[in-house]
Amino acid sequence: MSLIKLNNRAVKDVTEFGSISSLGSLTHISTATASSSASIEFTSGIDSTYKEYVFYFHSIHPQNDNVPFTFNGSIDGGSTYAVTKTTTLFRVYHYENDSGAGLGYRPTQDLAQSTGFQDLVDNVGNDADTSCSGCLRIFNPSSTTFVKHFLSETIVPYQDELAWHGFVGGYFNDGANDINAIKFQFTSGNIDSGEILLFGVN
């Protein structure tokens, strides 16, 4: 891997860069738009073409009030979503009225060798102006040697009272099979609106 070399001594005076290795680029694969949809599924486009896939979800609005937005993976093209996973989740928050703020681990929202759906963000409200947004990254999903890691970052106006910034990390604990489909859904009710875009990372 080549290193960035500044041709000028002071960063503030930089006018050009020396050689730099490619940092990768995003290739759009597909976009799914919700309209009173029970879930959003990506059952194609996740294969060995790329070593990393990124899902960007924009303004995901629920039918029901205060429901978590979740995801799960599949090894059979979306016939079932029940891959064993171990995860961790923490969040930072700040109240609109400035009455409090903090950072903390969420032990009720992590999974330990569970096949259930993983929360990405908690308690998304269904007020007309409320939604959640964020991204989910999955690394080397087609490996038949290693477990498949994932990371997520989300933001939501939690219960219409505070900014809730969530972080999820974990892995699909299956080294033998590829993850070839991903499903997003709320814990109850439909996805009223919003879109999710899938990209491959070159």
Backbone as numpy.savetxt, mean C-alpha at the origin, in Angstrom:
# Nx Ny Nz CAx CAy CAz Cx Cy Cz
27.43 -0.70 -8.42 26.59 0.48 -8.42 27.47 1.71 -8.42
27.26 2.60 -9.36 28.06 3.82 -9.41 27.53 4.84 -8.41
28.41 5.68 -7.93 28.06 6.70 -6.97 27.85 8.03 -7.65
27.02 8.88 -7.04 26.85 10.23 -7.55 28.11 11.03 -7.24
28.65 11.67 -8.24 29.81 12.53 -8.04 29.44 13.95 -8.42
29.56 14.86 -7.44 29.29 16.25 -7.72 30.53 16.88 -8.33
30.34 17.53 -9.47 31.47 18.14 -10.15 31.86 19.50 -9.57
31.06 20.00 -8.66 31.38 21.23 -7.95 31.48 20.91 -6.47
32.29 21.63 -5.73 32.54 21.27 -4.35 31.37 21.58 -3.42
30.69 22.65 -3.63 29.59 23.05 -2.76 28.27 22.65 -3.40
27.42 21.97 -2.63 26.14 21.53 -3.18 25.33 22.70 -3.69
25.37 23.81 -2.98 24.57 24.97 -3.41 25.03 25.53 -4.75
26.27 25.19 -5.16 26.81 25.71 -6.41 26.79 24.69 -7.54
26.16 23.53 -7.32 26.17 22.47 -8.32 25.50 22.93 -9.60
26.17 22.72 -10.70 25.60 23.04 -12.01 25.45 21.80 -12.89
26.14 20.71 -12.53 26.00 19.47 -13.29 26.40 18.29 -12.41
25.92 17.09 -12.80 26.25 15.86 -12.11 27.21 15.04 -12.95
28.02 14.27 -12.26 28.82 13.26 -12.94 27.94 12.06 -13.24
28.52 10.89 -13.43 27.74 9.70 -13.78 26.86 9.28 -12.61
25.69 8.73 -12.93 24.75 8.26 -11.93 24.05 7.03 -12.49
23.95 6.01 -11.67 23.28 4.79 -12.12 21.78 5.03 -12.20
21.10 4.23 -12.99 19.65 4.36 -13.13 18.96 4.07 -11.81
18.03 4.94 -11.43 17.29 4.76 -10.20 15.94 4.09 -10.44
15.67 3.69 -11.67 14.43 3.00 -11.96 13.33 3.95 -12.39
12.31 3.40 -13.01 11.17 4.19 -13.46 9.91 3.36 -13.32
8.78 4.06 -13.29 7.49 3.40 -13.14 6.85 3.15 -14.49
6.31 1.95 -14.67 5.55 1.62 -15.87 4.12 1.33 -15.47
3.19 2.12 -16.02 1.77 1.92 -15.69 1.27 0.62 -16.29
0.62 -0.19 -15.46 0.09 -1.47 -15.91 -1.42 -1.41 -16.07
-2.13 -0.93 -15.05 -3.58 -0.86 -15.15 -4.14 0.08 -14.09
-5.37 0.50 -14.29 -6.10 1.35 -13.35 -7.48 0.77 -13.12
-7.89 0.68 -11.86 -9.23 0.21 -11.52 -9.97 1.33 -10.81
-11.18 1.61 -11.27 -12.00 2.68 -10.68 -13.22 2.06 -10.02
-13.44 2.42 -8.75 -14.56 1.88 -7.99 -15.83 2.69 -8.22
-16.94 2.01 -8.26 -18.26 2.65 -8.31 -19.24 1.72 -7.61
-19.40 1.96 -6.30 -20.20 1.06 -5.46 -19.73 -0.39 -5.64
-18.43 -0.60 -5.57 -17.82 -1.90 -5.82 -17.55 -2.62 -4.49
-17.84 -3.91 -4.45 -17.57 -4.69 -3.24 -16.08 -4.74 -2.94
-15.26 -4.73 -4.00 -13.81 -4.79 -3.84 -13.17 -4.35 -5.14
-11.86 -4.17 -5.09 -11.06 -3.95 -6.29 -10.00 -5.05 -6.34
-9.96 -5.78 -7.45 -9.01 -6.88 -7.60 -8.10 -6.65 -8.79
-6.85 -7.03 -8.62 -5.88 -7.04 -9.72 -5.46 -8.49 -9.92
-6.00 -9.11 -10.96 -5.76 -10.54 -11.20 -4.85 -10.78 -12.40
-4.35 -9.71 -13.00 -3.38 -9.85 -14.09 -2.37 -8.73 -13.97
-1.24 -8.91 -14.61 -0.22 -7.87 -14.62 0.81 -8.00 -13.51
0.60 -8.92 -12.57 1.57 -9.14 -11.49 2.28 -10.46 -11.78
3.49 -10.35 -12.26 4.22 -11.55 -12.68 5.72 -11.29 -12.53
6.53 -12.02 -13.25 7.99 -11.91 -13.12 8.59 -10.78 -13.93
7.75 -9.97 -14.58 8.26 -8.88 -15.41 9.05 -7.87 -14.58
8.56 -7.58 -13.37 9.19 -6.59 -12.51 9.51 -7.22 -11.15
10.52 -6.67 -10.49 10.89 -7.11 -9.14 10.13 -6.35 -8.06
9.45 -5.29 -8.46 8.65 -4.52 -7.50 7.41 -3.99 -8.18
6.29 -4.04 -7.46 5.03 -3.49 -7.94 4.52 -2.49 -6.91
3.93 -1.40 -7.42 3.40 -0.36 -6.54 1.94 -0.09 -6.89
1.10 -0.11 -5.88 -0.31 0.28 -6.02 -0.48 1.66 -5.39
-1.02 2.60 -6.14 -1.38 3.91 -5.61 -2.90 3.99 -5.52
-3.42 4.25 -4.34 -4.87 4.40 -4.23 -5.21 5.84 -3.87
-6.18 6.37 -4.62 -6.53 7.78 -4.56 -7.98 7.96 -4.12
-8.19 8.72 -3.05 -9.54 9.13 -2.62 -10.50 7.95 -2.54
-10.12 6.92 -1.78 -10.96 5.74 -1.62 -12.03 6.05 -0.57
-13.28 6.06 -1.01 -14.41 6.48 -0.17 -15.33 5.29 0.12
-15.63 5.04 1.40 -16.45 3.87 1.75 -17.95 4.15 1.76
-18.71 3.08 1.59 -20.16 3.15 1.76 -20.50 3.30 3.24
-19.87 2.50 4.09 -20.14 2.51 5.52 -19.20 3.48 6.23
-19.58 3.86 7.44 -18.81 4.83 8.20 -17.78 4.15 9.10
-16.59 4.75 9.17 -15.54 4.31 10.08 -15.19 2.83 9.91
-14.74 2.49 8.71 -14.36 1.11 8.41 -12.91 1.06 7.91
-12.13 0.06 8.31 -10.76 -0.08 7.81 -10.73 -0.49 6.34
-9.70 0.01 5.65 -9.43 -0.37 4.27 -8.34 -1.43 4.30
-8.54 -2.56 3.62 -7.69 -3.74 3.80 -7.23 -4.32 2.46
-6.27 -5.27 2.54 -5.84 -5.97 1.33 -5.42 -7.39 1.69
-5.35 -8.23 0.64 -4.84 -9.59 0.77 -4.26 -10.02 -0.56
-3.48 -11.09 -0.55 -2.86 -11.61 -1.76 -3.38 -12.99 -2.11
-3.07 -13.39 -3.34 -3.51 -14.69 -3.86 -2.36 -15.36 -4.59
-2.32 -16.70 -4.51 -1.33 -17.47 -5.27 -2.00 -18.26 -6.40
-3.32 -18.06 -6.58 -4.03 -18.81 -7.62 -4.83 -17.89 -8.54
-4.27 -16.70 -8.81 -4.89 -15.79 -9.77 -6.16 -15.14 -9.29
-6.41 -15.16 -7.99 -7.59 -14.50 -7.44 -8.75 -15.43 -7.13
-8.55 -16.74 -7.28 -9.62 -17.68 -6.89 -9.84 -17.65 -5.39
-8.74 -17.51 -4.63 -8.82 -17.37 -3.18 -7.81 -16.32 -2.74
-8.15 -15.63 -1.65 -7.26 -14.64 -1.05 -7.03 -15.03 0.39
-6.01 -15.83 0.63 -5.77 -16.36 1.97 -4.31 -16.76 2.13
-3.40 -15.84 1.79 -1.98 -16.13 1.92 -1.55 -15.84 3.36
-0.80 -16.76 3.95 -0.31 -16.56 5.31 0.66 -15.38 5.35
0.46 -14.49 6.33 1.31 -13.32 6.42 1.54 -12.93 7.87
2.67 -12.27 8.11 2.99 -11.67 9.40 3.28 -10.20 9.15
2.69 -9.33 9.97 2.72 -7.90 9.69 2.93 -7.07 10.96
3.18 -5.80 10.74 3.29 -4.83 11.82 2.68 -3.52 11.35
2.12 -2.75 12.27 1.45 -1.49 11.91 1.67 -0.47 13.01
2.08 0.74 12.62 2.10 1.85 13.56 1.56 3.09 12.87
1.23 4.10 13.66 0.66 5.31 13.09 1.06 6.53 13.91
1.03 7.66 13.23 1.17 8.96 13.89 -0.14 9.71 13.68
-0.49 10.58 14.60 -1.76 11.30 14.47 -1.65 12.69 15.07
-2.58 13.55 14.66 -2.67 14.91 15.17 -4.11 15.38 15.04
-4.69 15.84 16.15 -6.08 16.28 16.15 -6.24 17.62 15.44
-7.41 17.79 14.79 -7.72 19.04 14.11 -7.71 20.23 15.07
-8.20 20.01 16.30 -8.26 21.11 17.27 -6.96 21.28 18.05
-5.92 20.55 17.64 -4.58 20.65 18.24 -4.56 20.19 19.70
-5.54 19.34 20.07 -5.63 18.89 21.46 -4.68 17.73 21.77
-4.11 17.13 20.77 -3.21 16.02 21.02 -2.58 15.50 19.75
-1.47 14.80 19.93 -0.75 14.18 18.82 0.08 13.05 19.40
0.49 12.12 18.55 1.30 11.03 19.07 1.71 10.05 18.01
2.45 9.05 18.45 2.94 7.98 17.59 2.81 6.69 18.39
2.30 5.63 17.75 2.16 4.40 18.51 1.96 3.17 17.65
2.35 2.05 18.20 2.15 0.75 17.58 0.70 0.33 17.75
0.15 -0.40 16.78 -1.26 -0.82 16.81 -1.32 -2.35 16.86
-1.19 -2.94 18.04 -1.14 -4.41 18.14 -2.44 -5.09 17.74
-3.56 -4.36 17.77 -4.83 -4.98 17.38 -4.98 -5.07 15.86
-4.05 -4.46 15.11 -4.18 -4.44 13.66 -3.05 -5.17 12.95
-2.19 -5.84 13.72 -1.16 -6.64 13.07 -1.61 -8.09 12.94
-0.88 -8.86 12.18 -1.19 -10.27 11.96 0.03 -11.11 12.26
-0.19 -12.29 12.82 0.89 -13.24 13.10 0.52 -14.58 12.49
1.11 -14.86 11.34 0.84 -16.09 10.61 -0.67 -16.26 10.38
-1.27 -15.23 9.86 -2.70 -15.21 9.59 -2.96 -15.15 8.10
-4.06 -15.74 7.68 -4.47 -15.66 6.27 -5.50 -14.57 6.05
-5.84 -13.82 7.09 -6.85 -12.78 6.99 -6.38 -11.56 6.22
-7.31 -10.66 5.95 -7.00 -9.41 5.29 -6.27 -8.49 6.26
-5.27 -7.76 5.75 -4.49 -6.84 6.55 -5.04 -5.42 6.42
-5.27 -4.75 7.57 -5.66 -3.35 7.55 -4.54 -2.51 6.96
-4.90 -1.60 6.06 -3.96 -0.61 5.56 -4.16 0.72 6.28
-5.40 1.03 6.58 -5.73 2.28 7.27 -7.01 2.05 8.06
-7.13 2.70 9.20 -8.21 2.45 10.13 -9.32 3.49 10.00
-10.56 3.05 10.19 -11.73 3.92 10.39 -11.83 5.06 9.38
-12.03 4.69 8.12 -12.28 5.67 7.07 -13.74 6.07 7.14
-14.01 7.36 7.29 -15.39 7.83 7.41 -16.07 7.94 6.06
-17.41 7.98 6.09 -18.15 8.09 4.83 -18.79 9.47 4.64
-18.33 10.48 5.39 -18.76 11.84 5.09 -18.41 12.17 3.65
-19.14 13.10 3.07 -18.96 13.41 1.64 -17.55 13.85 1.31
-16.84 14.45 2.28 -15.50 14.96 1.98 -14.38 14.07 2.53
-14.71 12.84 2.92 -13.73 11.97 3.58 -13.34 10.80 2.67
-12.05 10.49 2.65 -11.54 9.35 1.90 -10.16 9.02 2.43
-9.57 7.93 1.95 -8.18 7.60 2.28 -7.37 7.49 1.00
-6.08 7.77 1.13 -5.16 7.66 0.00 -3.85 7.05 0.50
-3.08 6.52 -0.43 -1.80 5.95 -0.02 -1.21 5.07 -1.10
-0.28 4.21 -0.68 0.38 3.31 -1.61 0.74 2.00 -0.92
0.89 0.97 -1.72 1.30 -0.35 -1.27 2.38 -0.85 -2.22
3.53 -1.24 -1.68 4.64 -1.76 -2.49 4.84 -3.24 -2.16
4.96 -4.06 -3.20 5.21 -5.49 -3.04 6.48 -5.84 -3.80
7.39 -6.54 -3.13 8.71 -6.80 -3.67 8.84 -8.25 -4.15
9.30 -8.41 -5.38 9.62 -9.70 -5.97 8.51 -10.74 -5.75
7.28 -10.44 -6.17 6.16 -11.34 -5.89 6.23 -12.68 -6.60
7.07 -12.78 -7.64 7.16 -14.04 -8.39 8.28 -14.95 -7.90
8.96 -14.57 -6.84 10.02 -15.43 -6.31 9.45 -16.75 -5.83
10.12 -17.83 -6.18 9.73 -19.15 -5.65 10.79 -19.65 -4.68
11.56 -18.70 -4.15 12.59 -19.01 -3.15 12.33 -18.28 -1.83
12.01 -16.98 -1.94 11.92 -16.14 -0.75 10.48 -15.75 -0.43
10.23 -15.38 0.84 8.96 -14.78 1.19 8.85 -13.43 0.49
7.64 -12.91 0.38 7.41 -11.67 -0.39 7.11 -10.52 0.57
7.99 -9.53 0.60 7.84 -8.40 1.50 6.89 -7.36 0.91
6.26 -6.60 1.80 5.44 -5.47 1.36 5.50 -4.35 2.38
5.28 -3.13 1.89 5.25 -1.92 2.70 4.09 -1.06 2.24
3.45 -0.38 3.19 2.35 0.51 2.83 2.41 1.78 3.66
1.94 2.87 3.05 1.82 4.15 3.76 0.49 4.77 3.36
-0.27 5.24 4.34 -1.60 5.77 4.08 -1.87 7.03 4.89
-2.88 7.78 4.46 -3.33 8.96 5.20 -4.86 9.02 5.14
-5.47 9.42 6.27 -6.92 9.54 6.34 -7.28 10.54 7.43
-8.38 11.29 7.26 -8.92 12.08 8.37 -9.70 11.15 9.29
-9.03 10.56 10.25 -9.56 9.50 11.10 -10.77 9.98 11.90
-11.91 9.31 11.72 -13.15 9.63 12.42 -13.47 11.12 12.33
-13.03 11.75 11.24 -13.31 13.16 10.97 -12.79 14.09 12.06
-11.80 13.63 12.83 -11.31 14.44 13.94 -9.80 14.68 13.88
-9.06 13.82 13.19 -7.60 13.95 13.23 -6.96 13.39 11.97
-5.74 13.83 11.72 -4.94 13.28 10.63 -4.27 12.00 11.13
-4.52 10.90 10.45 -4.02 9.57 10.82 -3.11 9.09 9.71
-1.82 8.97 10.01 -0.81 8.57 9.01 -0.31 7.19 9.40
-0.67 6.20 8.60 -0.39 4.81 8.95 0.74 4.19 8.15
1.46 3.27 8.79 2.57 2.56 8.17 2.41 1.07 8.44
2.43 0.27 7.39 2.30 -1.19 7.50 3.50 -1.84 6.83
4.04 -2.86 7.47 5.09 -3.66 6.87 4.86 -5.13 7.18
5.33 -6.00 6.31 5.16 -7.42 6.57 5.62 -8.26 5.40
5.24 -9.52 5.44 5.60 -10.42 4.35 4.57 -11.53 4.21
4.36 -11.91 2.96 3.61 -13.12 2.66 4.55 -14.28 2.93
4.21 -15.12 3.88 5.13 -16.18 4.30 4.95 -17.43 3.43
5.29 -17.27 2.17 5.20 -18.36 1.20 6.37 -18.22 0.24
7.39 -19.03 0.42 8.55 -18.96 -0.44 8.41 -19.77 -1.72
7.45 -20.67 -1.75 7.35 -21.59 -2.88 6.47 -21.10 -4.01
5.49 -20.25 -3.69 4.51 -19.84 -4.69 4.59 -18.33 -4.94
4.27 -17.94 -6.17 4.26 -16.52 -6.50 2.94 -15.88 -6.10
3.01 -14.62 -5.71 1.81 -13.82 -5.45 1.41 -13.20 -6.77
0.24 -13.57 -7.30 -0.14 -13.12 -8.64 -1.47 -12.38 -8.71
-2.04 -12.06 -7.56 -3.26 -11.25 -7.53 -3.37 -10.57 -6.17
-3.95 -9.37 -6.16 -4.14 -8.57 -4.95 -5.57 -8.05 -4.92
-6.16 -8.09 -3.74 -7.54 -7.63 -3.56 -7.59 -6.57 -2.47
-8.34 -5.50 -2.73 -8.58 -4.43 -1.77 -10.06 -4.37 -1.44
-10.38 -4.13 -0.18 -11.78 -4.00 0.22 -11.87 -3.34 1.59
-13.04 -2.80 1.90 -13.32 -2.37 3.26 -13.81 -3.57 4.06
-13.71 -3.47 5.38 -14.14 -4.59 6.22 -15.64 -4.82 6.14
-16.40 -3.78 5.77 -17.83 -3.95 5.51 -18.27 -2.87 4.54
-19.27 -3.18 3.74 -19.79 -2.22 2.78 -18.91 -2.11 1.54
-19.42 -1.38 0.57 -18.75 -1.23 -0.72 -17.69 -0.14 -0.70
-16.88 -0.13 -1.76 -16.04 1.01 -2.08 -16.88 1.91 -2.98
-17.36 3.01 -2.43 -18.26 3.87 -3.21 -17.55 4.50 -4.40
-16.34 4.98 -4.18 -15.61 5.65 -5.26 -14.12 5.63 -4.95
-13.34 6.05 -5.94 -11.88 6.06 -5.81 -11.25 5.21 -6.90
-9.93 5.32 -7.02 -9.22 4.53 -8.02 -7.91 4.01 -7.46
-7.49 2.89 -8.01 -6.20 2.30 -7.65 -5.42 2.05 -8.93
-4.18 2.51 -8.95 -3.32 2.36 -10.13 -2.20 1.38 -9.79
-1.91 0.50 -10.71 -0.83 -0.49 -10.55 0.32 -0.13 -11.49
1.53 -0.08 -10.91 2.74 0.20 -11.66 3.77 -0.88 -11.43
4.59 -1.16 -12.41 5.78 -1.97 -12.24 6.98 -1.05 -12.15
7.97 -1.44 -11.36 9.17 -0.63 -11.18 10.30 -1.25 -11.97
10.81 -0.52 -12.95 11.91 -1.01 -13.79 13.22 -0.99 -13.02
